[in-house]
Amino acid sequence: MRKLSVWHLAMLLSINLLWSPGQIRAQGDLLITPRRVVFEGNKRSVDLSLANIGIDTATYNISLVQIRMTEDGGFETITEPDEGQSFATPYIRFFPRTVTLKPDEAQTVKIQAVRTGDLAPGEYRSHLYFRATPKEKPLGEENPENKEESQISIKLVPVFGITIPVIIRIGSPSVSVTLSDLALTFENDTLPRLSFGFNRSGNFSVYGDISVDHIAQDKTVTRVGIAKGIAVYTPNVRRKFSLNLMSGGLVDYRSGKLVVTFSAPSDVKPEKYAEAILDLH
């Protein structure tokens, strides 16, 4: 079964974790859909679809890991939760834990939320980690030519992996977000780059899409930037963000204004979370 393609590729030598936009998350030759798992209300089970779009058979080990989001949007693996952070691992079951896929083959991984009835209100988050198993060369296939007996050889093999968040939400949502500190700079005096900050408050994470419109003095509106699948996870209250805007002289960034909108992802009910305006001079 062949899936739709996506643009995000990650390589992990020691867990280097990234989140990608779009409906499907991809790494190497592995496609995963949906891109995130959220249990709320009466929802207790989700099926993930894994598909191998490569030309070789691949095996993936699946586990749960814990992650901290930094203020600049990076990710760090942790073993103990930060203040205000709760892990979902004790309340998540999944199977199988190892998947082997032939080229163009797909398989379902079932994720379940368990023992959530007595959880305190709030958000519980962990991340499913899909780690590719390196292929081992059979003994005797190594080329021993020009090697001295005393020579030590070290071979670094990159290990590919990908993570997706698994979130349990208990209770009614009480969350808000604002955008602040908008600034426009130019890389190499030509490439416009917009930076700003997310300010989150409340009991749940926020997740959505960013759009940037340039409104000229004659009221002409031009979409000059977009970024999908942007998250600010609990317990973070702030995240810095930046993106390159459309260049090529189609709009005049010395006049007019930029309107930045943070809204619900395109696959859910339309909802505007926050908006901010940068006047250009």
C-alpha positions in Angstrom: 0.0 0.0 0.0 1.6 3.3 -1.1 0.9 6.4 0.9 1.0 10.1 0.0 4.5 11.7 0.2 5.6 14.3 2.8 8.6 16.6 3.2 10.0 15.8 6.6 13.1 13.6 6.9 15.0 13.0 10.2 18.2 11.1 10.9 19.1 10.0 14.5 22.5 8.9 15.6 21.6 9.7 19.2 18.0 10.5 19.4 17.6 13.7 17.4 13.9 14.5 17.4 11.9 16.6 15.1 8.2 17.2 14.5 6.9 17.6 11.0 3.8 19.2 9.5 1.3 17.5 7.3 -1.1 14.7 7.7 1.5 12.0 7.4 4.9 11.8 9.1 7.8 10.4 7.2 11.3 9.4 8.0 13.6 7.5 5.6 11.3 5.0 3.9 8.7 4.9 6.7 5.4 6.7 6.5 3.2 7.1 9.5 -0.4 8.3 9.7 -1.9 10.0 11.7 1.0 12.4 12.7 -0.1 12.6 16.4 -2.3 10.7 18.8 -4.7 12.5 21.2 -7.0 10.6 23.6 -9.8 12.8 25.0 -13.4 12.3 25.9 -14.4 8.6 25.4 -11.7 7.9 22.9 -9.6 5.0 24.0 -8.1 3.4 20.9 -6.2 4.6 17.8 -4.9 2.7 14.8 -1.6 3.9 13.3 -0.8 3.0 9.7 2.9 2.3 8.9 4.0 1.9 5.3 7.3 1.1 3.7 7.8 3.1 0.5 11.4 2.0 0.1 12.9 -0.7 -2.1 14.3 -2.9 0.8 12.6 -4.7 3.6 12.9 -2.8 6.9 12.4 -3.6 10.6 11.4 -1.0 13.2 11.4 -1.3 16.9 8.7 0.8 18.7 9.0 2.2 22.2 7.9 5.2 24.3 10.3 8.0 25.1 9.9 11.2 27.1 10.7 14.6 25.6 11.1 18.2 26.7 10.4 21.1 24.3 12.9 23.9 24.7 12.0 27.6 24.3 13.5 27.7 20.8 11.4 24.8 19.6 14.0 22.1 20.0 13.6 18.8 21.8 15.5 16.9 24.4 15.0 13.4 25.8 14.5 13.3 29.5 13.8 10.6 32.2 12.0 12.7 34.8 9.2 15.1 34.1 9.7 18.9 34.4 7.6 20.8 36.9 4.0 20.8 35.5 4.7 18.0 33.0 3.1 14.5 33.2 4.1 11.4 31.2 1.5 9.3 29.4 3.7 6.1 29.3 2.0 4.4 32.4 -1.4 4.7 30.7 -0.5 3.7 27.1 -0.4 0.2 25.6 0.6 -0.5 22.0 1.2 -3.6 19.8 3.1 -4.9 18.0 6.4 -3.6 19.4 8.4 -4.6 16.3 7.3 -4.3 12.7 9.0 -5.7 9.6 7.7 -4.3 6.3 8.5 -5.4 2.8 8.6 -2.8 0.1 5.1 -1.3 -0.5 3.8 -3.1 2.5 1.7 -1.5 5.3 0.8 -2.6 8.8 -1.4 -1.3 11.6 -0.1 -0.5 15.1 -2.9 -0.3 17.7 -2.5 2.3 20.5 -4.7 2.2 23.6 -5.2 4.4 26.6 -5.7 2.4 29.8 -6.4 3.0 33.5 -7.3 6.7 32.9 -10.4 6.8 35.0 -8.7 8.0 38.2 -6.3 10.5 36.5 -6.3 14.1 37.7 -7.4 16.7 35.2 -4.6 17.8 32.9 -2.5 16.7 30.0 -0.3 13.6 29.9 2.3 13.3 27.1 4.9 10.8 25.8 6.2 10.0 22.4 6.2 6.9 20.3 9.7 6.2 18.9 10.1 4.2 15.7 13.7 3.1 15.4 15.0 1.4 12.3 17.1 -1.7 13.0 20.4 -1.5 11.1 21.1 -4.3 8.7 23.9 -6.7 9.9 26.3 -8.0 7.3 26.9 -11.7 7.6 30.3 -12.7 8.9 32.8 -13.3 6.0 31.3 -10.6 3.8 33.7 -7.9 5.0 36.6 -7.1 2.7 39.8 -7.8 4.7 42.2 -6.5 2.0 45.0 -4.1 3.1 44.1 -4.5 6.8 46.9 -5.3 9.3 46.1 -7.7 12.1 46.7 -5.0 14.7 44.5 -2.5 13.0 41.3 -1.4 14.7 38.4 -0.4 12.5 35.5 1.7 13.6 32.4 2.0 11.4 29.7 4.5 12.2 26.2 3.4 11.0 23.5 6.1 11.1 20.4 4.9 12.9 17.1 6.4 11.5 14.1 7.1 13.7 11.0 9.2 14.1 8.7 10.1 16.9 5.1 11.1 17.2 3.4 12.6 20.3 0.8 10.5 22.2 -1.3 12.7 24.4 -4.0 12.0 27.0 -6.3 14.9 28.0 -8.4 14.7 31.1 -11.0 17.4 31.9 -12.2 20.5 30.1 -9.7 22.5 28.1 -8.7 25.9 29.5 -5.9 27.2 27.2 -5.1 30.4 25.4 -2.3 31.6 23.2 -1.0 35.0 22.0 1.7 36.1 19.6 4.2 38.7 20.5 7.6 40.3 19.7 7.1 40.3 15.9 10.3 41.3 14.0 11.2 41.3 10.3 14.8 40.9 9.3 16.6 40.2 6.0 19.2 37.5 5.5 21.9 38.6 3.0 19.9 41.8 2.6 17.4 39.9 0.4 15.6 37.0 2.1 12.8 38.3 4.5 12.6 36.3 7.7 9.8 36.8 10.3 10.4 36.0 14.0 7.9 36.1 16.9 7.0 34.3 20.1 4.1 32.1 21.2 2.8 32.7 24.7 0.7 29.8 26.0 -1.3 29.5 29.2 -3.7 26.9 30.5 -3.9 23.2 31.1 -3.3 21.8 27.5 -0.8 22.1 24.7 -1.6 24.1 21.6 -1.2 22.8 18.0 -2.0 24.5 14.7 -0.9 26.2 11.6 0.7 29.6 11.0 -0.2 31.9 8.0 1.4 35.3 7.2 -0.4 37.8 4.9 1.1 41.0 3.6 -1.5 43.8 3.3 -0.2 46.6 1.0 -1.2 50.2 1.4 -3.8 49.8 -1.4 -5.3 46.9 0.6 -4.0 44.2 -1.7 -3.6 40.9 0.4 -0.8 38.5 -0.5 -0.1 35.2 1.3 3.7 35.4 2.0 4.3 32.6 4.5 2.8 29.4 5.9 4.0 26.8 8.5 1.9 23.8 9.4 1.9 21.6 12.5 3.4 24.0 15.1 3.1 22.9 18.7 3.7 24.5 22.1 3.7 21.6 24.6 3.0 21.8 28.3 4.5 22.9 30.6 6.1 25.5 28.2 4.6 28.9 28.4 6.7 30.4 25.6 8.2 29.3 22.3 10.3 31.3 19.9 9.6 30.8 16.2 10.8 32.1 12.8 10.1 31.4 9.2 11.3 32.7 5.8 8.8 34.7 3.8 8.2 34.9 0.1 10.9 36.8 -1.7 11.4 37.8 -5.3 10.1 41.4 -5.2 6.4 40.5 -5.5 5.6 42.5 -2.3 7.2 45.6 -0.7 8.2 44.7 2.8 9.1 48.4 3.5 5.4 49.4 3.6 2.0 48.0 4.5 1.7 45.4 7.3 2.1 41.7 8.1 -0.8 39.8 9.6 0.2 36.6 11.4 -2.5 34.1 12.2 -2.3 31.0 14.3 -5.3 28.7 13.7 -6.5 25.1 14.1 -5.0 22.6 11.6 -6.7 22.5 8.3 -8.1 18.9 9.0 -10.2 20.0 11.9 -12.9 22.6 12.5 -11.7 26.1 11.5 -10.8 28.1 14.6 -8.5 31.1 15.0 -6.3 30.8 18.1 -4.4 34.1 17.9 -3.5 37.0 15.6 -0.9 39.7 15.6 0.0 42.6 13.3 3.4 44.0 12.4 3.4 47.5 10.8 6.1 47.9 8.2 8.0 51.2 7.7 
